[in-house]
Every structure is written in structure tokens, then in C-alpha cells.
Amino acid sequence: MNISIIIPAHNEEKFIEKTIVSLVNQTLRPKQLVIVNDNSTDKTQKIVSYYLSKYSWISLVNINSSNEHLPGTKIINAFYKGLEILDTNYDVICKFDADLIFPNNYLEKLASHFNRNKKLGMAAGFCYIEKDNQWVLENLTRKDHIRGALKAYKKACFEQIGKLKPSMGWDTVDELLAKYYDWELLTDETLHVKHLKPTGISYNKASKHMQGEAMYKMRYGFIITLISALKLAYKKRSSTLFKDYMSGYFKAKSNKTDYLVSQDQGTFIRKLRWEGMLDKWK
């Protein structure tokens, strides 16, 4: 099975070498690894260039976008720059972050899962972060959700969902659309991936309303958005975040912001969300 990987990277000199080494040491070598250096001002490009000379299957793309770290748009636009030079002869495509350390059997296990189940559209392991000198499960990790840091898609699924949306919420809407098209998702809790930089640590103040905007764009509707915003704010122990989420939702509604999904897909998504919430309340 051919597995190709794209890694968007912005000022990742502290971490990216560990990510590359963990992929170089895989028991199943990637067909291609494309690293997109997005406007880095540190040694990211120099570190990646060293590995270009050692491994012909590693490529580097340098681009210049803004220094602003807005979740979704920046990273997915960088991903597409990598996709432009990717050999299209792959079976599975991965969007990985530049701050991960993968166990050396990670890609082999992914390939095994995809080979065994023809309806499997997306798969991943679990993210662990270092806390008090121990690696513990990152609190955003759920068995029914594949983290944006380590997405892997079967090619047919990737193309059917319209690839990735350059918006906050891209790593939720991809799963919802995969389910809409009757693909299955899998998380393998035996695959422990070290996440060196916890999610959201570099998000800036300009992104605070984007979560609510994403809920609007996925056609959640007011009630599901309200419940989702309450849950997220509670998980992060912040009432201010709840206000930000709802403000983002109403701002997007007022501006008639474009949706990420069709009306029919939105109906399916709301039904799925209600079923999920009702299951948890049983």
C-alpha cells in the first residue's frame, strides 16, 4: 500500500526533526513525504533540507503566507501547496502536524487497517502529551474522532468528501462528510503518538470567534451550536470561550457566511449530532 504524507510547517525548528526521524524509521516507508515550509523565520527549512539530501522520497515546498496563526485556513492552504506536487499514485494520503513522534509501526498498522476494511475511509492513532514527566492521553482525544494533527484518508474517501476545507472545523466536517458518504472511521488506541505541542497553544486572539463560525458553516443550527459551545467551554473551563463561540456563530449568521456543506448534508449532520448526544444521555 502506498501512503503519502503532507506536513505543513511554520516555525517548527524545535520539533520537526523528531517528526521526520520517526517517519524515516517506519517499518513501512512512506511513498512520499512533502513538507510545506510556510513562511518560517527559524531553522525549519535548514533542518528539512538536510533530510532532502538523504532521502529521495522527501520533498520541500517553500511558501509565503501571513505570520498569523489562524486555525484551519492557513494550515489547509499550505496542505494544498503540498498536494500540487504530490505524485497522485497513492492509496492513502495523510495530513500530519510537524510536532509528532510516531511509533515505528504506525504506517504499517494504518495500512493493515485499510487493507482489511474496504469501507474504511479514515484512520489514526491517539495523541499523548507530556505532563509531569509522563506521557498522558491528550484531553481532546476521543475514540469517535480523528484528531486534525494526524489525519489519514483512503484516496477514494478523500476525493469524495471534496478533500479538505480551508476553514476552522475542517477536521470535523471531513468526518461528517465521510459518514454522509457511508465511509467508516477508525481510531487505534494501541498507536500512541507523542504530540509535542498541545493543540491550540499557538492560536491567537483573532481566532476566538472561529469555532462558533465553523459550527454555523457546518449547518449545526442554533440549538446544537449552543450545546456544543457549552460542552467545549466546560471542557476548557472557560465561560468567556462560550461567549466567544456564540458570538462567532451569530456573526457568521448575520454576515450570511458561506456554508461548508450542502443543505442535504447539513440535514444529515444535524441528525447525526442529535443521535450522538442522545446516546450519551442514555
Residue pairs with C-beta under 8 A, 6 or more apart in sequence:
1 28
1 91
1 92
1 111
1 114
1 115
2 31
2 89
2 90
2 91
2 92
3 28
3 30
3 31
3 90
3 91
3 92
3 93
3 94
3 107
3 110
3 111
3 152
4 30
4 31
4 32
4 33
4 34
4 86
4 87
4 90
4 92
4 93
4 94
5 23
5 30
5 32
5 33
5 34
5 93
5 94
5 95
5 96
6 34
6 35
6 36
6 79
6 82
6 83
6 86
6 93
6 94
6 95
6 96
7 16
7 19
7 33
7 34
7 35
7 36
7 82
7 95
7 96
7 97
7 98
8 36
8 38
8 74
8 75
8 76
8 78
8 79
8 82
8 95
8 97
8 98
9 16
9 35
9 36
9 37
9 38
9 40
9 44
9 48
9 78
9 98
10 37
10 38
10 39
10 40
10 44
10 69
10 74
10 78
11 40
11 41
11 42
11 44
12 19
12 40
12 42
12 44
12 98
12 99
13 40
13 42
13 43
13 44
13 47
14 99
14 196
15 98
15 99
15 100
15 196
15 197
16 35
16 44
16 47
16 48
16 98
16 99
17 47
18 101
18 196
19 96
19 97
19 98
19 99
19 100
19 101
19 102
20 33
20 35
20 47
20 48
20 51
20 58
22 100
22 101
22 102
22 103
22 104
22 106
23 30
23 33
23 102
23 107
24 51
24 55
25 104
26 102
26 104
26 105
26 106
26 107
26 108
27 104
27 105
27 107
27 108
28 107
28 108
28 111
29 57
29 107
30 57
30 107
31 57
31 87
31 89
31 90
32 57
32 59
32 86
32 87
32 90
33 55
33 57
33 58
33 59
34 58
34 59
34 60
34 61
34 82
34 85
34 86
35 48
35 58
35 59
35 60
35 61
35 82
35 98
36 61
36 63
36 78
36 79
36 81
36 82
37 44
37 45
37 48
37 60
37 61
37 62
37 63
38 63
38 64
38 65
38 74
38 78
38 81
39 63
39 64
39 65
39 66
39 67
41 67
44 98
45 60
45 62
48 58
48 60
49 60
51 58
52 58
52 59
52 60
59 85
61 81
61 82
61 84
61 85
63 78
63 81
65 74
65 77
65 78
66 74
68 74
68 204
68 206
69 202
69 203
69 204
69 207
70 168
70 203
70 204
70 206
70 207
70 210
71 168
71 200
71 203
71 207
71 210
72 165
72 166
72 167
72 168
72 169
72 170
72 210
72 214
73 166
73 167
73 168
76 164
76 165
76 166
76 167
76 170
77 166
79 95
79 164
80 164
80 166
83 163
86 93
90 155
91 114
91 154
91 155
92 110
92 111
92 114
92 152
92 153
92 154
92 155
93 152
93 153
93 155
93 158
94 150
94 151
94 152
94 153
95 148
95 151
95 164
96 149
96 150
96 151
97 148
97 149
97 150
97 195
97 197
99 149
99 195
99 196
99 197
100 127
100 149
100 150
100 193
100 194
100 195
100 196
101 193
101 194
101 196
102 125
102 193
103 125
103 191
103 192
103 193
105 191
106 125
106 191
106 193
109 125
109 188
109 190
109 191
110 123
110 124
110 152
113 120
113 123
113 186
113 188
114 120
114 123
114 154
117 184
117 186
119 182
119 183
119 184
120 154
120 183
120 184
120 185
120 186
121 153
121 154
121 156
121 157
121 178
121 181
121 183
121 184
121 185
122 146
122 151
122 152
122 153
122 154
122 157
122 174
122 175
122 178
122 183
122 185
122 186
123 146
123 152
123 185
123 186
123 187
123 188
124 146
124 147
124 150
124 151
124 152
124 186
124 187
124 188
124 191
125 150
125 187
125 188
125 189
125 190
125 191
125 192
125 193
126 137
126 138
126 141
126 187
126 188
126 189
126 191
126 192
126 193
127 137
127 138
127 140
127 141
127 147
127 149
127 150
127 193
127 195
127 199
128 135
128 136
128 137
128 138
128 192
128 193
128 194
128 195
129 135
129 136
129 138
129 194
129 195
129 198
130 136
130 194
130 196
135 192
135 194
138 147
138 195
138 198
138 199
139 235
140 147
140 199
140 235
141 147
142 187
143 187
143 189
144 185
144 187
144 276
145 172
145 175
145 187
146 152
146 171
146 175
146 185
146 187
147 171
147 199
148 170
148 171
148 199
149 193
149 195
149 199
150 193
151 171
151 174
153 174
154 183
157 178
157 181
157 183
160 177
160 181
160 183
161 174
161 177
161 178
161 181
162 177
164 170
164 174
165 173
165 174
165 260
167 173
167 214
167 217
167 260
168 207
168 210
168 211
168 213
168 214
169 211
169 214
169 215
169 217
169 218
169 260
172 214
172 218
173 214
173 217
173 218
173 260
173 261
175 185
176 218
176 261
176 265
176 268
176 269
176 272
177 261
177 265
178 185
179 185
179 268
179 272
180 265
180 268
180 269
208 241
208 244
208 248
209 244
209 245
209 247
209 248
209 251
210 248
211 229
211 232
211 241
211 244
211 245
211 248
212 225
212 229
212 244
212 245
212 246
212 247
212 248
212 249
212 250
212 251
212 252
213 248
213 249
213 251
213 252
213 257
214 248
214 260
215 224
215 225
215 228
215 229
215 245
215 248
215 249
216 225
216 248
216 249
216 252
216 253
216 257
216 259
217 252
217 257
217 258
217 259
217 260
217 261
218 259
218 260
218 261
218 266
218 269
219 259
219 261
219 263
219 265
219 266
219 267
219 269
219 270
220 228
220 269
220 270
220 273
221 270
222 249
224 270
224 273
224 274
224 277
225 245
225 246
225 249
226 246
227 277
228 245
228 273
229 241
229 242
229 245
229 246
229 249
230 242
232 241
232 242
232 245
233 239
233 240
233 241
233 242
233 245
259 266
261 269
